[in-house]
Amino acid sequence: MKNLIGIFLCGIILLFGPGCEKKNDGDGNFRMKEIALTPVQKNLVQAGNNFALNLFGVTCREEENKPRVFISPYSISEALTMTYNGTAKATADSMAKVLGYEGMKTEEINAYCKTLRTTLLSLDPKVQLSIANSIWYRLGFEVQPSFIDVNKTWFDAAVQGLDFTSPQAPETINKWIADKTRNRIKNVIQEIDPATVMFLVNAIWFKGMWTNRFDTKNTVEKDFYCPGGKTVKASFMQQENSFRYYSNSVFAMAEMPYGQGNYAMLVLLPNEGKTTDDVLDILDSDNWTEWKTGLQEKKLRVEFPRIKFNYNIELNKVLSKMGMQIAFSDDADFSGINPNEDLLISKVLHHSFLEINEEGTEAAAVTVVDVGVTAVPVEPEIIPFVVNKPFLFAIHERSTGAILFMGLIKEPNY
């Protein structure tokens, strides 16, 4: 029988490098911090965004029949990076290729993770962010000390032995996860398989208040047009304000910031006659950079549906399609965790929560890697931006450009 190591990692976001001090714009509001990145960190940001866009595209294709998709690419990357520290040979090579780490030293990658995490936690006083890591191992199971040390040093993981045979063991870990995600992610572990020897958990929770909040008095019920001609009622938040905006022949994009402006949601709304699939077809790293560069301040009338839902997916197929097949096979090499056991990843689960309302956005995510043995200005034109049909969106950090979350909404739910 093959032992199982469950590596549970929950995530929202992680960015990069030290930032300059907050600046007052003269009317009491704070402006966005500019974060200085080293060349290595810039490369890692690019690697993370490449992975995010790739992952999101493959996931949306895989989940084409689902009304909503919401993932935290950073959470998944963070989970896999922690796991990556236990790999060797071809398994390490394949994971490095998928994650964008080819040619980079593991020490640089791990140091980057720690730096960006500490930076994020104090980036914006108007955005709440909680990040916590832990390792739970079966009493008696021997783990490579170097693997534990890496997670303690670079991921600030708390390490605790636990009697996995106890009926209270799943509850203990689930309570930790629920506490760290403000009860938005619950009951991740239904039971512990007798062969499971370890859980690595990264819990991340995000709550950002809109820089320009919506007035609840303006929220009205209107139609949302779903694929296939279906129409549902949704509560639409409304406001007229200045937002950064970009458009092309396929879609229009608006950026709605949170707090002092470091974090923002980018909403990609297909043009008349176009669909979210048309946007996904051209969603790659080069285009993403071009689109963001093209953002310009415009006066918009925004109508946006209130949204609240939970989402989950098993990512085995998605990650295999991206090139990580070996990690799920008997040829996997996780000797960095335990050299005496033939370990493989048996499943990668992703659970997430999203709520978008008049005040802002709350999001949480959990990734579970289960490893087993084997100007006086002219009055501007007001541009309508009515999000009443399927759309894509991303939450990113503007200074670095790092993508935190990505979603596809074909049918709103609150």
C-alpha positions as CSV (number, residue, x, y, z in Angstrom):
1,M,0.0,0.0,0.0
2,K,1.1,3.5,-0.7
3,N,1.1,6.0,2.1
4,L,-0.6,9.3,1.5
5,I,0.7,12.7,2.3
6,G,-2.1,15.3,2.1
7,I,-0.7,18.7,1.5
8,F,-3.4,21.2,2.1
9,L,-2.7,24.8,1.1
10,C,-5.3,27.6,1.1
11,G,-4.7,30.8,-0.6
12,I,-5.6,34.2,-1.6
13,I,-2.6,36.3,-2.6
14,L,1.0,37.0,-2.3
15,L,2.9,39.9,-3.8
16,F,6.4,41.3,-3.8
17,G,9.2,43.4,-2.4
18,P,9.3,46.4,-0.2
19,G,7.2,49.5,-1.0
20,C,7.6,53.2,-0.6
21,E,5.7,55.1,2.1
22,K,2.0,56.0,1.8
23,K,1.5,59.4,0.2
24,N,-1.3,61.8,0.9
25,D,-2.9,63.2,-2.2
26,G,-3.9,66.4,-0.4
27,D,-7.5,65.7,0.3
28,G,-7.0,63.1,3.0
29,N,-6.9,60.1,0.7
30,F,-3.9,57.8,0.4
31,R,-2.4,56.9,-2.9
32,M,-1.1,53.5,-4.0
33,K,2.3,52.4,-2.8
34,E,4.9,51.8,-5.5
35,I,6.7,48.5,-4.8
36,A,10.3,48.2,-5.8
37,L,11.2,44.8,-7.3
38,T,14.6,43.2,-7.9
39,P,15.2,41.6,-11.3
40,V,14.7,38.2,-9.8
41,Q,11.4,39.2,-8.3
42,K,10.3,40.8,-11.6
43,N,11.0,37.4,-13.3
44,L,9.0,35.6,-10.6
45,V,6.0,38.0,-11.0
46,Q,6.0,37.3,-14.7
47,A,6.3,33.6,-14.0
48,G,3.4,33.8,-11.6
49,N,1.2,35.7,-14.1
50,N,2.0,33.3,-16.9
51,F,1.0,30.4,-14.7
52,A,-2.2,32.3,-13.6
53,L,-3.4,33.0,-17.1
54,N,-2.6,29.5,-18.3
55,L,-4.2,27.9,-15.4
56,F,-7.3,30.1,-15.6
57,G,-7.8,29.4,-19.3
58,V,-7.4,25.6,-19.0
59,T,-9.7,25.6,-15.9
60,C,-12.5,27.5,-17.7
61,R,-12.3,25.1,-20.6
62,E,-12.5,22.1,-18.2
63,E,-15.4,23.7,-16.3
64,E,-17.3,25.0,-19.4
65,N,-20.6,23.7,-18.2
66,K,-20.3,25.4,-14.8
67,P,-22.2,28.7,-14.2
68,R,-19.3,30.2,-12.2
69,V,-15.5,29.6,-11.9
70,F,-13.4,31.3,-9.3
71,I,-9.8,30.4,-8.4
72,S,-6.8,31.8,-6.7
73,P,-3.9,31.2,-9.0
74,Y,-1.6,32.4,-6.3
75,S,-3.0,29.9,-3.8
76,I,-2.5,27.1,-6.2
77,S,1.0,28.3,-7.1
78,E,1.9,28.7,-3.4
79,A,0.6,25.2,-2.6
80,L,2.6,23.6,-5.5
81,T,5.7,25.6,-4.6
82,M,5.7,24.3,-1.1
83,T,5.3,20.8,-2.5
84,Y,8.0,21.6,-5.1
85,N,10.5,21.8,-2.2
86,G,10.1,18.1,-1.7
87,T,10.7,17.0,-5.3
88,A,13.7,15.7,-7.2
89,K,14.8,14.9,-10.8
90,A,12.1,14.8,-13.5
91,T,9.3,15.6,-11.1
92,A,11.1,18.8,-10.0
93,D,11.7,19.7,-13.7
94,S,8.1,19.2,-14.8
95,M,6.8,21.3,-11.8
96,A,9.4,24.0,-12.4
97,K,8.3,24.2,-16.1
98,V,4.6,24.5,-15.2
99,L,5.2,27.0,-12.4
100,G,7.6,29.1,-14.5
101,Y,10.6,28.3,-12.3
102,E,13.0,27.0,-14.9
103,G,16.5,28.3,-14.5
104,M,15.7,29.7,-11.0
105,K,17.3,28.6,-7.7
106,T,14.9,27.1,-5.1
107,E,16.5,29.4,-2.5
108,E,15.5,32.5,-4.6
109,I,12.0,31.2,-5.1
110,N,11.5,30.5,-1.3
111,A,13.0,33.9,-0.3
112,Y,10.7,35.6,-2.7
113,C,7.6,33.9,-1.2
114,K,8.6,35.1,2.3
115,T,9.3,38.7,1.2
116,L,6.1,39.1,-0.7
117,R,4.0,37.7,2.1
118,T,5.4,40.1,4.7
119,T,4.9,43.0,2.2
120,L,1.3,42.2,1.5
121,L,0.3,42.1,5.1
122,S,1.1,45.8,5.6
123,L,0.5,47.1,2.1
124,D,-2.9,48.8,2.5
125,P,-4.7,49.6,5.8
126,K,-8.0,49.6,4.0
127,V,-7.5,46.0,2.8
128,Q,-7.6,43.2,5.3
129,L,-5.4,40.3,4.6
130,S,-4.6,37.2,6.7
131,I,-2.0,34.6,5.7
132,A,-1.1,31.6,7.8
133,N,0.7,28.3,7.2
134,S,0.8,25.1,9.2
135,I,2.0,21.5,8.9
136,W,0.2,18.6,10.5
137,Y,2.0,15.2,10.4
138,R,1.0,11.8,11.6
139,L,2.7,10.9,14.9
140,G,5.5,8.5,14.1
141,F,6.0,9.4,10.5
142,E,9.5,10.6,9.7
143,V,9.8,13.7,7.5
144,Q,13.0,15.0,6.1
145,P,14.2,17.7,8.5
146,S,15.2,19.9,5.6
147,F,11.7,19.8,4.3
148,I,10.3,20.9,7.6
149,D,13.0,23.6,8.0
150,V,12.2,25.1,4.5
151,N,8.6,25.4,5.4
152,K,9.3,26.9,8.9
153,T,11.9,29.4,7.5
154,W,10.4,30.6,4.3
155,F,6.7,29.9,4.7
156,D,6.4,30.6,8.5
157,A,4.7,27.3,9.0
158,A,3.7,26.1,12.5
159,V,4.4,22.4,12.8
160,Q,2.4,20.0,15.0
161,G,2.2,16.2,15.3
162,L,-1.3,14.8,15.4
163,D,-2.9,11.5,16.1
164,F,-4.6,10.9,12.7
165,T,-6.5,7.9,14.1
166,S,-8.4,10.1,16.5
167,P,-12.0,11.1,15.4
168,Q,-11.1,14.6,16.5
169,A,-8.2,15.0,14.1
170,P,-10.2,16.2,11.0
171,E,-12.1,18.6,13.2
172,T,-8.8,20.0,14.6
173,I,-7.4,20.8,11.2
174,N,-10.7,22.0,9.8
175,K,-11.1,24.4,12.8
176,W,-7.7,25.9,12.0
177,I,-8.6,26.4,8.4
178,A,-12.0,27.9,9.3
179,D,-10.4,30.3,11.8
180,K,-7.8,31.5,9.4
181,T,-10.4,32.1,6.6
182,R,-13.0,33.8,8.8
183,N,-15.3,30.7,8.5
184,R,-15.5,31.1,4.7
185,I,-13.8,27.7,4.1
186,K,-15.1,24.8,6.2
187,N,-15.0,21.1,6.4
188,V,-12.1,20.6,3.9
189,I,-11.1,17.3,5.4
190,Q,-14.0,14.9,5.6
191,E,-11.9,12.0,6.9
192,I,-8.3,11.1,7.1
193,D,-7.2,8.1,5.1
194,P,-5.2,5.5,7.1
195,A,-2.3,6.0,4.7
196,T,-2.3,9.8,5.0
197,V,0.9,11.0,6.8
198,M,0.9,14.8,6.4
199,F,-1.2,17.9,5.7
200,L,0.5,21.2,4.8
201,V,-2.0,24.0,5.1
202,N,-1.8,27.6,3.8
203,A,-4.9,29.7,4.8
204,I,-5.4,33.0,3.2
205,W,-8.3,35.5,3.5
206,F,-8.8,38.9,1.7
207,K,-11.3,41.7,2.3
208,G,-11.1,44.9,0.3
209,M,-13.3,48.0,0.5
210,W,-14.0,49.7,-2.8
211,T,-12.2,53.1,-3.2
212,N,-15.5,54.3,-4.7
213,R,-18.3,52.4,-2.9
214,F,-21.7,51.7,-4.4
215,D,-24.7,53.3,-2.6
216,T,-27.1,50.5,-1.6
217,K,-30.0,52.9,-2.4
218,N,-29.0,52.6,-6.1
219,T,-29.1,48.8,-6.2
220,V,-31.9,47.5,-8.3
221,E,-33.1,44.2,-9.6
222,K,-32.6,43.7,-13.3
223,D,-32.1,41.0,-15.9
224,F,-28.8,39.1,-16.4
225,Y,-28.5,37.4,-19.7
226,C,-26.9,34.0,-19.4
227,P,-25.6,31.7,-22.2
228,G,-28.2,29.8,-24.3
229,G,-30.8,32.5,-24.0
230,K,-31.5,32.0,-20.3
231,T,-32.3,35.1,-18.3
232,V,-32.1,35.4,-14.5
233,K,-32.9,38.3,-12.0
234,A,-29.9,39.8,-10.2
235,S,-29.3,42.7,-7.8
236,F,-27.3,45.3,-9.8
237,M,-25.1,47.9,-7.9
238,Q,-24.8,51.2,-9.8
239,Q,-22.6,54.2,-9.8
240,E,-21.1,56.9,-12.1
241,N,-17.5,57.6,-11.5
242,S,-14.0,57.8,-13.0
243,F,-12.3,54.4,-13.5
244,R,-9.4,53.3,-15.6
245,Y,-10.8,51.8,-18.8
246,Y,-9.7,50.0,-22.0
247,S,-11.5,48.5,-24.9
248,N,-10.8,46.7,-28.2
249,S,-12.7,44.8,-30.8
250,V,-13.4,41.9,-28.5
251,F,-14.2,43.3,-25.0
252,A,-14.2,46.3,-22.7
253,M,-12.3,46.3,-19.5
254,A,-12.8,48.5,-16.3
255,E,-10.5,48.5,-13.3
256,M,-12.3,49.1,-9.9
257,P,-9.8,49.7,-7.1
258,Y,-9.9,48.9,-3.4
259,G,-8.6,51.1,-0.6
260,Q,-5.6,53.2,-1.5
261,G,-5.4,51.6,-4.9
262,N,-2.8,48.8,-4.8
263,Y,-5.4,46.1,-5.1
264,A,-8.1,46.3,-7.9
265,M,-10.6,44.2,-9.8
266,L,-10.3,44.1,-13.6
267,V,-13.6,43.3,-15.2
268,L,-13.4,42.0,-18.8
269,L,-16.9,42.4,-20.5
270,P,-17.3,40.9,-24.0
271,N,-18.6,43.2,-26.7
272,E,-21.9,42.8,-28.4
273,G,-21.7,39.6,-30.5
274,K,-18.7,38.3,-28.6
275,T,-18.5,35.8,-25.7
276,T,-16.2,35.0,-22.8
277,D,-14.8,32.2,-25.0
278,D,-13.6,34.8,-27.5
279,V,-11.8,36.6,-24.6
280,L,-10.3,33.4,-23.4
281,D,-9.0,32.7,-26.9
282,I,-6.8,35.8,-26.8
283,L,-5.9,35.7,-23.0
284,D,-2.2,35.4,-22.8
285,S,0.7,37.1,-21.0
286,D,1.6,39.5,-23.8
287,N,-2.0,40.6,-24.4
288,W,-2.6,40.9,-20.7
289,T,0.3,43.3,-20.4
290,E,-0.8,45.3,-23.5
291,W,-4.4,45.6,-22.2
292,K,-3.3,46.9,-18.8
293,T,-0.9,49.4,-20.3
294,G,-3.8,50.7,-22.4
295,L,-6.0,51.5,-19.4
296,Q,-7.0,55.2,-19.3
297,E,-9.1,57.3,-16.9
298,K,-12.7,57.5,-18.1
299,K,-16.1,58.5,-16.7
300,L,-18.1,55.3,-16.5
301,R,-21.6,54.4,-15.5
302,V,-21.1,51.0,-13.9
303,E,-23.8,48.4,-13.3
304,F,-22.5,45.3,-11.6
305,P,-24.3,42.4,-10.1
306,R,-23.9,41.4,-6.4
307,I,-22.3,38.0,-6.2
308,K,-21.8,35.5,-3.4
309,F,-20.9,31.8,-3.8
310,N,-18.6,29.0,-3.0
311,Y,-16.7,27.0,-5.6
312,N,-14.5,23.9,-5.7
313,I,-12.7,21.9,-8.3
314,E,-10.2,18.9,-8.5
315,L,-7.3,20.2,-10.5
316,N,-5.6,16.9,-11.5
317,K,-6.8,17.1,-15.2
318,V,-6.0,20.8,-15.4
319,L,-2.5,20.5,-14.1
320,S,-1.8,17.4,-16.2
321,K,-2.9,19.2,-19.3
322,M,-0.4,22.0,-18.3
323,G,2.5,19.5,-18.2
324,M,2.6,18.1,-14.6
325,Q,1.6,14.6,-15.4
326,I,4.6,12.9,-13.8
327,A,3.7,14.3,-10.4
328,F,0.5,12.3,-10.5
329,S,2.2,9.0,-11.7
330,D,4.2,6.2,-10.2
331,D,7.3,7.8,-11.6
332,A,6.9,10.8,-9.3
333,D,9.9,11.7,-7.0
334,F,9.1,13.3,-3.7
335,S,12.2,12.0,-1.9
336,G,12.7,15.5,-0.5
337,I,9.8,14.8,1.8
338,N,10.7,11.2,2.6
339,P,13.4,9.3,0.7
340,N,12.2,5.9,1.9
341,E,8.7,6.2,0.4
342,D,7.5,6.3,-3.2
343,L,5.3,9.3,-3.1
344,L,3.0,10.9,-5.8
345,I,0.3,13.5,-5.8
346,S,-3.1,11.7,-5.8
347,K,-5.2,14.8,-6.1
348,V,-5.2,18.6,-6.0
349,L,-8.4,20.1,-4.7
350,H,-9.2,23.8,-4.7
351,H,-12.0,25.4,-2.6
352,S,-12.8,29.1,-2.8
353,F,-15.3,31.7,-1.6
354,L,-16.3,35.0,-3.2
355,E,-18.6,37.8,-2.2
356,I,-18.9,41.1,-4.1
357,N,-21.3,43.8,-2.7
358,E,-21.7,47.5,-2.4
359,E,-18.9,47.8,0.1
360,G,-16.2,45.7,-1.6
361,T,-15.0,42.2,-2.0
362,E,-14.3,39.3,0.3
363,A,-12.4,36.3,-1.0
364,A,-10.8,33.1,0.3
365,A,-9.3,30.0,-1.2
366,V,-7.9,26.6,-0.1
367,T,-5.7,24.5,-2.3
368,V,-5.3,20.8,-1.2
369,V,-2.4,18.8,-2.7
370,D,-2.9,15.2,-1.6
371,V,0.3,13.2,-2.0
372,G,0.4,9.5,-1.7
373,V,3.1,6.7,-1.8
374,T,4.3,6.1,-5.6
375,A,-8.2,68.8,-16.5
376,V,-11.0,72.6,-16.2
377,P,-11.8,69.4,-18.0
378,V,-14.5,69.2,-20.7
379,E,-17.3,67.2,-19.2
380,P,-16.3,63.7,-20.2
381,E,-18.6,61.4,-22.1
382,I,-20.2,58.9,-19.7
383,I,-19.5,55.4,-21.0
384,P,-22.0,52.7,-20.0
385,F,-20.4,49.6,-18.5
386,V,-23.4,47.4,-17.9
387,V,-22.3,44.0,-16.7
388,N,-25.5,42.1,-17.5
389,K,-24.1,39.1,-19.3
390,P,-21.2,36.6,-18.8
391,F,-17.9,38.3,-17.9
392,L,-14.4,37.6,-16.8
393,F,-12.6,39.3,-13.9
394,A,-9.3,39.4,-12.1
395,I,-8.1,40.9,-8.8
396,H,-4.6,42.1,-9.1
397,E,-2.0,44.2,-7.3
398,R,-1.4,47.2,-9.6
399,S,2.2,48.2,-8.7
400,T,3.6,44.7,-9.4
401,G,0.9,43.5,-11.7
402,A,0.6,40.3,-9.8
403,I,-2.7,38.4,-10.3
404,L,-4.4,37.3,-7.1
405,F,-7.7,35.9,-8.2
406,M,-9.5,35.2,-11.5
407,G,-13.1,34.4,-12.3
408,L,-15.7,33.7,-14.9
409,I,-19.3,34.5,-14.2
410,K,-21.9,33.1,-16.6
411,E,-24.7,33.3,-14.1
412,P,-24.6,35.5,-10.9
413,N,-25.7,34.1,-7.6
414,Y,-26.1,35.9,-4.3
